[in-house]
Amino acid sequence: MSEVGYVLSSSPDRVSIGIGNLKTLEENKTDLQVGKFLKIEDGNHNFAVAIINNLTAQKSEKDGEIHWSFVIEASPIGALINNDETLEFKRGTQVLPVPTEIAHTFGTKDLSIIFSDDSNFGFEIGSLSGNPNVPFCIDGDRFFGKHIGVVGSTGSGKSCAVSSLIQNAVGITNAKNSNRESQKNSHVIIYDIHSEYSSAFTVDDDEKFSLNKLDVDNIKLPYWLMNAEELESIFIESNEQNSHNQVSQFKQAVILNKEKHNPGLEKVTYDSPVFFSIEEVYNYIHNKNNLTVYEKNSLKYFATLAEEIEFDEERLWEKINFVSSTGNAKHKGLDAKVSKDGGFNGEFDRFISRLETKLNDKRLAFLLKPVKDDGATFKTNDFSEVIKQFLGYVDKSNVTVVDLSGIPFEVLSITVSLISRLMFDFAFHYSKIRHATDQANDIPFLIVCEEAHNYIPKTGGAEFKASKKSIERIAKEGRKYGLSLMVVSQRPSEVSETIFSQCNNFIAMRLTNRVDQNYIKALLPDSSSSLIDLLPSLNQGEAFVVGDSVIIPSLVQLPKPNPEPKSASIDTYKEWAESWKDIIFDEIVERWRKEG
């Protein structure tokens, strides 16, 4: 710590400090950079703490000599209060220096008082940028218990930062599990859009850390858990002329089929998470669309040549091949007049074709034809087993990675929406049960939305409606029920404003796009503006950390995780310099065909 100047002017949001000569500046150049801290005397053994915003110089000439003077503009962010001969840091402008008070640079001891010596701020996430000897600690409850925004351009180190934070939270350090002897109660769900994160949580078997990895090959997500909006987004084309009729008949068919398969339930609605057969719903709408009938002996029959079937609504769940209407003429095969009575007269041909295409799409089998390990169909009584897989309760996993890389894009939003909504509803109902006995939710969850702009964009068509609605609901209400979000994106300006506006903590890494820089700048407090201006020039793994969990906004160097996620860029030029490499095309095509 050294004396560098004196206060020229002071206000609650800005302090001007004069440096009288070039020698003082040169001797303290390292400690007088933008983003560094100063402590300013108040005459009562207390110090105001301010962060440097900018430094300006003035040159004058006297008696043929050049004289320099400098002015530092800084923002007050707190105070070091003298408490029985020891200094304690307090946030806010509790101490406001007056002109002529002396300003000093910060020493390592001063930094440790702020960043390392507070018992409430005990979760270490890295070290102060430019001062690796000072750990940067935050309040873990305020960080993970509230929503978090992690932003940064490609290559800035977002995936490594997210992995490092979660590894620290669940007890993984240097590929070792510190909770090996006693598993902790942490619960994290990661939406992994590029299949990066599994490697970051895969350690040796003897470390006893169980990673719950769900991908398109093993995820169990029965379609009957979808609500009305999710069902309609996958099966109904909203811009078709008769889409409202499609919705009406589809809804009716779903409710009737739920009632058929769940006779013991008193009340079944369109949104009830109970089993129904999508194949039977398809048959019902197909039959209603093509329905023809005839009368015989004062009884009504389905007009089909396969067998004589007396008219019965229950038989509509089976696919029936109806003959065409003959109007006033008799049908030769049935020896009766065949008429359209109660059918849709072919109005839903396109709708039925779409339903059939979806049901036969092998890529959607995880959603539309999920089966249990023994090959049986998931029914209503299996609901709890479906929930357990996402919560990590099948094999007691602290981290669940939902690998979305193999999920077809057209159902990506629905998949994210369905899982998010299930997590919210679970947290809601569990919290209500706990509240009934005056207890709080004791199994809080964190959902990590990697590459969030891909499924919760600010603008977009109906295909994003379901996921936006589910995650925005978590953003607005989730914290009350122990459910928090970590929203990760390289294009924050393209993510839903509702979600980012609910974030209480931000980790801002290098951002090169000016629109994204301005967007983040608008979300953060004015006192952070000088540090935000550094976003384009931050090093890999360096981040500006601000929020409720942080003592003061700071530039932090985040450590590399061990193990690392598979997010590193390809060394293109290095690979180009290698000798020609042959590849097996048949193997690639086989996998390609399987995915397609």
DRENMARNU-225526 format. One line per 3 residues: number of its first residue (from 1); their letters; for each residue x, y, z of C-alpha. Coordinates in steps of 0.2 Angstrom, whole numbers, plus 2048, in hexadecimal, padded with zeros to 3 digits. Each point is the difference from the previous one (the first is absolute). Example, Ala and Ser with C-alpha at 12.3 -4.5 7.8 and 13.67 -1.06 7.14 Angstrom:
REM DRENMARNU-225526
1) AS) 83E 7EA 827 ~ 806 811 7FD
This chain:
REM DRENMARNU-225526
1) MSE) 800 800 800 ~ 807 811 7FC ~ 7F9 812 7FF
4) VGY) 7FC 806 7EF ~ 7F6 810 801 ~ 7F2 80A 807
7) VLS) 7ED 802 7FE ~ 7FB 80F 7F4 ~ 7EE 7FD 800
10) SSP) 7F3 7F4 808 ~ 7EF 7FA 7FD ~ 7F6 7F0 804
13) DRV) 804 7F9 7EF ~ 810 807 7FB ~ 811 805 808
16) SIG) 80D 80A 7F7 ~ 812 7FE 806 ~ 80F 80A 7FB
19) IGN) 811 7F9 7FE ~ 80D 80E 800 ~ 80F 7FA 7F6
22) LKT) 806 7F3 7F3 ~ 80B 7F7 80C ~ 7F2 7FB 80C
25) LEE) 7F6 7F9 7F1 ~ 80F 7F6 7FA ~ 804 7F9 811
28) NKT) 7EE 7FA 801 ~ 7FB 7FD 7EE ~ 7FB 7ED 803
31) DLQ) 7F4 805 80E ~ 7F8 80F 7F7 ~ 7F8 7F6 7F2
34) VGK) 7EE 801 7FB ~ 7F7 7F3 80C ~ 80C 801 80E
37) FLK) 7FB 806 811 ~ 805 80F 80B ~ 7FD 804 812
40) IED) 7FE 812 806 ~ 801 806 811 ~ 7F2 809 809
43) GNH) 809 807 80F ~ 7F8 7F4 80C ~ 80B 7F1 7FD
46) NFA) 7F3 7F9 7F3 ~ 803 7FF 7EE ~ 7F5 802 7F1
49) VAI) 803 7F2 7F2 ~ 7FE 806 7EE ~ 803 7F7 7F0
52) INN) 809 809 7F2 ~ 7F6 805 7F1 ~ 80D 80A 7F6
55) LTA) 810 80A 801 ~ 803 811 7F7 ~ 810 80A 7FE
58) QKS) 803 813 7FF ~ 810 807 7F9 ~ 807 812 804
61) EKD) 810 809 7FD ~ 809 80B 80D ~ 811 808 7FE
64) GEI) 803 7F5 7F1 ~ 7FC 7F0 80A ~ 7F2 7F4 7FC
67) HWS) 7F5 7FC 80F ~ 7F3 7F2 801 ~ 7F1 7FE 80B
70) FVI) 7F3 7F2 800 ~ 7EE 7FE 805 ~ 7F8 7EF 805
73) EAS) 7EE 7FE 7FE ~ 7F9 7F2 80C ~ 7F0 7FA 806
76) PIG) 7FD 7FD 813 ~ 7FB 7EE 803 ~ 802 7FE 813
79) ALI) 80A 803 80F ~ 80D 7F9 80C ~ 7F9 803 811
82) NND) 80B 800 80F ~ 7F9 7F4 80D ~ 80B 7FE 810
85) ETL) 810 803 7F6 ~ 7FB 7F4 7F2 ~ 7F9 805 7EF
88) EFK) 7F0 7F9 7FA ~ 7F9 802 7EF ~ 7EE 807 7FD
91) RGT) 7F7 801 7F0 ~ 7F9 811 7FB ~ 805 812 802
94) QVL) 801 801 813 ~ 810 80A 7FF ~ 800 80F 7F5
97) PVP) 811 809 7FF ~ 802 813 7FF ~ 80C 80A 7F5
100) TEI) 812 7FF 806 ~ 7FF 7EF 808 ~ 80E 7F4 7FB
103) AHT) 7FE 7F2 7F4 ~ 80A 7EF 801 ~ 802 7F1 7F5
106) FGT) 7FA 7F0 806 ~ 80C 7F3 807 ~ 7FE 7ED 800
109) KDL) 7FA 801 812 ~ 7F3 80C 7FC ~ 7F9 7F5 7F2
112) SII) 800 7F1 80C ~ 7F5 80A 80C ~ 7F3 802 7F2
115) FSD) 801 7F0 7F7 ~ 805 7F2 80B ~ 7FD 804 812
118) DSN) 7ED 800 801 ~ 7F8 7F0 806 ~ 7F0 804 7F5
121) FGF) 80A 800 7F1 ~ 808 7EF 801 ~ 7FE 7F9 7EE
124) EIG) 810 802 7F7 ~ 7FE 802 7ED ~ 811 806 7FB
127) SLS) 80D 80E 803 ~ 800 813 7FD ~ 806 804 7EF
130) GNP) 811 806 800 ~ 803 7FA 812 ~ 7FF 7ED 801
133) NVP) 805 800 812 ~ 7EF 807 805 ~ 7F2 7F3 7FF
136) FCI) 7EF 807 7FA ~ 7F2 7F9 80B ~ 7ED 802 7FE
139) DGD) 7F1 7FC 80A ~ 7FB 7EF 7FA ~ 7EE 801 806
142) RFF) 7FD 810 7F7 ~ 809 7FA 7F1 ~ 7F8 7EF 7FD
145) GKH) 7F0 805 809 ~ 7FC 80D 7F3 ~ 801 801 7ED
148) IGV) 811 801 7F7 ~ 805 807 7EF ~ 810 7FA 7F8
151) VGS) 804 809 7F0 ~ 80F 801 7F5 ~ 805 7FE 7EE
154) TGS) 806 7EF 7F8 ~ 811 7FC 807 ~ 7FE 80B 810
157) GKS) 800 7F1 80B ~ 7ED 7FF 804 ~ 7FF 7ED 801
160) CAV) 810 7FF 80A ~ 7F9 80D 80C ~ 7EF 7F7 802
163) SSL) 809 7EF 803 ~ 80C 808 80C ~ 7F2 808 80A
166) IQN) 7F5 7F0 801 ~ 80F 7F4 803 ~ 804 80C 80F
169) AVG) 7EE 7FF 806 ~ 7FF 7ED 7FF ~ 811 7FC 807
172) ITN) 80B 7FC 7F1 ~ 812 807 801 ~ 80E 7FA 7F5
175) AKN) 7F6 7F1 7FA ~ 7FD 7FB 812 ~ 7EF 7FE 809
178) SNR) 802 809 811 ~ 7EF 7F9 805 ~ 805 7EE 7FC
181) ESQ) 7FD 7FA 812 ~ 7F0 809 803 ~ 7F5 806 7F1
184) KNS) 7F9 811 801 ~ 7EF 807 7FC ~ 804 80A 7F0
187) HVI) 7F5 7FF 7F1 ~ 805 807 7EF ~ 7F7 7FD 7EF
190) IYD) 80A 806 7F0 ~ 7F8 802 7EF ~ 80F 7FB 7F6
193) IHS) 7FD 806 7EE ~ 811 7FB 7F9 ~ 804 7F0 80A
196) EYS) 80E 809 809 ~ 7FD 7FE 813 ~ 800 7ED 803
199) SAF) 813 800 800 ~ 801 80D 80D ~ 7F7 7F5 80C
202) TVD) 808 7EF 7FC ~ 80D 7FB 80C ~ 807 7EF 805
205) DDE) 7F4 7F3 807 ~ 809 7FF 811 ~ 7FB 813 803
208) KFS) 7EE 7FA 801 ~ 7F9 80F 7F7 ~ 7F0 7FA 7F6
211) LNK) 7FD 80B 7F0 ~ 7EE 7FE 7FA ~ 801 802 7ED
214) LDV) 7F0 801 7F6 ~ 800 800 7ED ~ 7F5 7FB 7F2
217) DNI) 804 7EE 802 ~ 7FC 7FE 812 ~ 7F5 80E 805
220) KLP) 7EE 7FC 805 ~ 7F4 80E 7FC ~ 7EE 7F9 7FD
223) YWL) 7F6 80B 7F4 ~ 7F1 7FF 80C ~ 809 80B 80D
226) MNA) 7FF 80F 7F3 ~ 7F3 80D 804 ~ 7F4 808 7F3
229) EEL) 80C 80C 7F9 ~ 80E 7F4 7FE ~ 7F4 7F3 7F8
232) ESI) 7F9 80D 7F4 ~ 811 807 7FB ~ 806 7EF 7FA
235) FIE) 7F0 7FA 7F8 ~ 7F7 80F 7FA ~ 805 80C 7F2
238) SNE) 7FA 811 807 ~ 7FF 808 7EF ~ 7F4 7F4 7F8
241) QNS) 7EF 806 7FC ~ 7F7 7F4 80B ~ 80D 7FF 80E
244) HNQ) 7F3 805 80D ~ 7F5 7F1 7FB ~ 80F 7F5 801
247) VSQ) 804 806 811 ~ 7EE 7FD 806 ~ 7FF 7EE 7F9
250) FKQ) 812 7FC 806 ~ 7FC 806 812 ~ 7EF 7F6 800
253) AVI) 809 7F0 7FB ~ 80E 802 80C ~ 7F4 803 80F
256) LNK) 7F5 7F2 7FB ~ 80F 7F4 7FF ~ 807 806 810
259) EKH) 7EF 7FC 808 ~ 800 7EF 7F8 ~ 811 7FB 806
262) NPG) 7FE 808 812 ~ 7EF 7FB 806 ~ 805 801 812
265) LEK) 803 813 7FF ~ 7F2 80C 804 ~ 805 80E 7F6
268) VTY) 80B 800 7F0 ~ 804 80F 7F5 ~ 80A 804 7F1
271) DSP) 80F 804 80A ~ 7FF 7F2 80D ~ 811 7F6 800
274) VFF) 7F8 7EF 7FD ~ 801 7F3 7F3 ~ 7F7 800 7EF
277) SIE) 804 7F7 7F0 ~ 805 80B 7F2 ~ 7FE 7F2 7F4
280) EVY) 7ED 7FF 805 ~ 7FE 812 7FF ~ 807 7FF 7EE
283) NYI) 7F4 7F2 7FD ~ 7F1 80A 807 ~ 804 810 7F6
286) HNK) 803 7F5 7F0 ~ 7F0 7F7 802 ~ 7F6 810 804
289) NNL) 807 808 7F0 ~ 7FB 7F1 7F5 ~ 7F1 7FA 809
292) TVY) 7F2 7F9 7F5 ~ 7F1 7F6 806 ~ 7F1 7F6 7FA
295) EKN) 7F0 7FA 808 ~ 7FA 7EE 800 ~ 7F1 7F9 80A
298) SLK) 7FD 811 808 ~ 812 7FF 807 ~ 80F 80B 7FB
301) YFA) 810 7F8 7FA ~ 812 806 7FC ~ 801 800 7ED
304) TLA) 80F 7F4 7FE ~ 802 7F0 7F6 ~ 80C 7F7 80C
307) EEI) 7F3 7FB 80D ~ 7EE 805 805 ~ 803 80C 80E
310) EFD) 7F1 808 809 ~ 802 813 803 ~ 80A 802 811
313) EER) 80A 80F 805 ~ 80C 7F5 809 ~ 805 7F7 7F0
316) LWE) 807 810 7F9 ~ 810 7FE 80A ~ 804 7F2 7F4
319) KIN) 805 804 7EE ~ 7F1 7FD 7F4 ~ 801 800 7ED
322) FVS) 7EF 808 7FB ~ 7F9 800 7EF ~ 7FB 810 7F7
325) STG) 7EF 807 801 ~ 7F4 7FB 7F1 ~ 7F4 80E 803
328) NAK) 7EF 7F9 7FA ~ 806 7F1 7F7 ~ 803 7EF 809
331) HKG) 811 7FA 803 ~ 802 7EF 7F8 ~ 80B 7F8 80D
334) LDA) 7F4 805 80E ~ 7F0 800 7F7 ~ 7FB 810 809
337) KVS) 801 813 7FE ~ 811 806 807 ~ 7FF 812 807
340) KDG) 80C 80C 80A ~ 7F8 802 811 ~ 80A 809 80D
343) GFN) 810 7FF 7F7 ~ 80C 80E 7FB ~ 7FE 7FC 7ED
346) GEF) 813 800 7FD ~ 803 811 808 ~ 80E 7FA 80B
349) DRF) 80A 7F7 7F2 ~ 810 80B 802 ~ 7FE 7FF 813
352) ISR) 7FF 7ED 800 ~ 80F 7FF 7F4 ~ 80A 80B 80C
355) LET) 7FC 7F4 80E ~ 805 7F1 7F7 ~ 810 808 7FB
358) KLN) 805 804 811 ~ 7FB 7EF 807 ~ 80B 7F8 7F3
361) DKR) 80F 80B 803 ~ 80D 7F5 808 ~ 809 810 806
364) LAF) 7F1 804 80C ~ 7FF 7EE 807 ~ 808 807 811
367) LLK) 7F0 80B 801 ~ 7F2 7F7 7F7 ~ 805 7EE 803
370) PVK) 80A 7FF 810 ~ 801 7EF 809 ~ 807 7FA 810
373) DDG) 80F 7F5 801 ~ 7F5 7F1 800 ~ 7F8 806 7F0
376) ATF) 7EF 804 808 ~ 7F7 810 7FD ~ 801 80E 80D
379) KTN) 7EF 802 808 ~ 7F9 80C 80D ~ 807 7F7 80F
382) DFS) 812 802 7F9 ~ 7FF 813 802 ~ 80C 800 80F
385) EVI) 80D 7F6 7F7 ~ 800 80C 7F2 ~ 803 80F 80C
388) KQF) 80D 7F6 809 ~ 80B 7FF 7F1 ~ 801 813 7FE
391) LGY) 803 803 812 ~ 80E 7F4 801 ~ 7F7 7F5 80C
394) VDK) 802 7F0 7F6 ~ 812 7FE 805 ~ 803 80F 80C
397) SNV) 808 80C 7F4 ~ 805 811 805 ~ 801 806 7EE
400) TVV) 7F4 7FB 7F2 ~ 806 804 7EE ~ 7F2 801 7F3
403) DLS) 809 7FE 7F0 ~ 7F5 809 7F3 ~ 80C 7FE 7F2
406) GIP) 7F7 7F1 7F8 ~ 7EE 807 803 ~ 7F8 806 7EF
409) FEV) 7FF 813 7FF ~ 7EE 800 7FD ~ 7FD 7F8 811
412) LSI) 80E 808 80A ~ 7F5 80E 807 ~ 7F3 7F3 805
415) TVS) 80D 7F5 808 ~ 807 80F 80A ~ 7EF 806 804
418) LIS) 7F9 7EF 807 ~ 80F 7FC 80B ~ 801 812 807
421) RLM) 7ED 800 803 ~ 801 7EF 809 ~ 80F 807 80B
424) FDF) 7F5 80F 804 ~ 7F1 7F6 805 ~ 80A 7F4 80A
427) AFH) 808 80E 80A ~ 7EF 809 802 ~ 7F7 7F1 807
430) YSK) 80F 7FA 80B ~ 801 812 807 ~ 7EE 801 804
433) IRH) 801 7EF 809 ~ 80F 807 80A ~ 7F7 811 803
436) ATD) 7F1 7F6 807 ~ 80B 7FB 80F ~ 809 811 801
439) QAN) 80F 7FA 7F8 ~ 80A 806 7F0 ~ 805 7F7 7F1
442) DIP) 80F 7F6 804 ~ 805 7F9 7EF ~ 803 810 7F5
445) FLI) 804 7FE 7EE ~ 80B 80A 7F4 ~ 7FB 7FF 7ED
448) VCE) 80F 805 7F4 ~ 7F9 806 7EF ~ 80F 7FF 7F5
451) EAH) 7FF 809 7EF ~ 7F0 807 806 ~ 7FD 80B 7F1
454) NYI) 7FC 7F0 7F6 ~ 7F0 7FC 80A ~ 7FB 80F 80A
457) PKT) 803 80E 7F3 ~ 7FA 812 802 ~ 7F7 7FE 7EF
460) GGA) 7FA 7F1 7F7 ~ 7F2 7F6 7F9 ~ 7F3 7F4 808
463) EFK) 80E 7F3 801 ~ 808 809 80F ~ 7F0 804 809
466) ASK) 7FF 7F1 80B ~ 813 801 806 ~ 7FF 813 803
469) KSI) 7F0 7FE 80A ~ 807 7F2 80B ~ 811 808 804
472) ERI) 7F9 812 802 ~ 7F4 7F9 80D ~ 80F 7F9 809
475) AKE) 809 811 7FF ~ 7F1 809 807 ~ 7FA 7F3 80D
478) GRK) 80D 7F2 802 ~ 80B 808 80F ~ 7F1 7FF 80B
481) YGL) 7FF 7ED 7FE ~ 813 7FC 800 ~ 803 800 7ED
484) SLM) 80D 80C 7F9 ~ 807 803 7EF ~ 811 802 7F8
487) VVS) 7FE 808 7EF ~ 80F 7FE 7F5 ~ 801 809 7EF
490) QRP) 80D 807 7F3 ~ 7F2 80C 7FA ~ 7F7 807 80F
493) SEV) 7F7 80D 7F6 ~ 7F7 7F2 7F7 ~ 7FA 7F7 810
496) SET) 7EF 804 808 ~ 800 810 809 ~ 7F4 7F9 80D
499) IFS) 80D 7F3 805 ~ 810 80B 801 ~ 7F6 80E 809
502) QCN) 7FD 7F3 80E ~ 813 7FC 802 ~ 807 807 811
505) NFI) 812 7FB 7FC ~ 80A 801 7F0 ~ 811 7F9 7FA
508) AMR) 804 80A 7F0 ~ 80F 7F9 7F6 ~ 808 807 7F0
511) LTN) 7F2 807 7F5 ~ 805 807 7EF ~ 7EF 804 7F9
514) RVD) 7FC 813 804 ~ 7ED 7FC 801 ~ 803 7F2 80D
517) QNY) 80C 80C 80A ~ 7F3 80E 800 ~ 7F2 7F3 805
520) IKA) 80A 7FA 80F ~ 805 812 805 ~ 7EE 804 801
523) LLP) 7FC 7F2 80C ~ 80E 804 80C ~ 802 80E 80D
526) DSS) 808 811 7FA ~ 80E 7FE 80C ~ 806 7F1 7F5
529) SSL) 801 80A 7F0 ~ 813 802 800 ~ 803 7ED 802
532) IDL) 7F3 7FC 7F3 ~ 80A 80A 7F3 ~ 80E 7F3 802
535) LPS) 7F5 7F2 7FA ~ 807 800 7EE ~ 812 7FE 807
538) LNQ) 7FE 7F3 80D ~ 80B 7F1 800 ~ 7FA 7EE 7FF
541) GEA) 7F8 7FB 810 ~ 800 812 807 ~ 7EF 806 805
544) FVV) 7F7 80F 807 ~ 7F6 7FA 80F ~ 7F2 80A 807
547) GDS) 7F0 7FD 80A ~ 7F8 7FD 811 ~ 80C 7F2 804
550) VII) 810 80B 7FD ~ 807 80C 80D ~ 805 80C 7F2
553) PSL) 800 7FF 7ED ~ 811 7F9 7FB ~ 80A 7F9 7F2
556) VQL) 804 7EE 804 ~ 80B 7F3 7F9 ~ 7F6 7F0 800
559) PKP) 80A 7EF 801 ~ 800 7F3 7F3 ~ 7F5 7F1 805
562) NPE) 808 7EF 802 ~ 7FA 7F6 7F7 ~ 7FB 80C 7F2
565) PKS) 7F1 800 7F5 ~ 802 7FC 7ED ~ 7FE 812 7FB
568) ASI) 812 803 7F9 ~ 801 807 7EE ~ 808 7F5 7F3
571) DTY) 813 805 7FD ~ 7FC 802 7ED ~ 810 806 7F9
574) KEW) 80A 7F3 80B ~ 7F5 7F2 7F9 ~ 802 807 7EE
577) AES) 813 7FE 802 ~ 7FE 7EE 804 ~ 802 7F2 7F2
580) WKD) 7F0 7FC 7F7 ~ 7F4 7F5 80A ~ 7F4 7F3 7F9
583) IIF) 7EF 7FE 808 ~ 7F3 7F2 7FF ~ 7F1 807 7F8
586) DEI) 7F5 7F1 802 ~ 801 802 813 ~ 7FB 812 7FF
589) VER) 7F2 7FC 7F4 ~ 7F9 7F2 80B ~ 800 80C 80F
592) WRK) 7F8 80E 7F5 ~ 7F3 7F4 7FA ~ 7FC 7FA 812
595) EG) 7FE 812 806 ~ 7F5 805 7F1
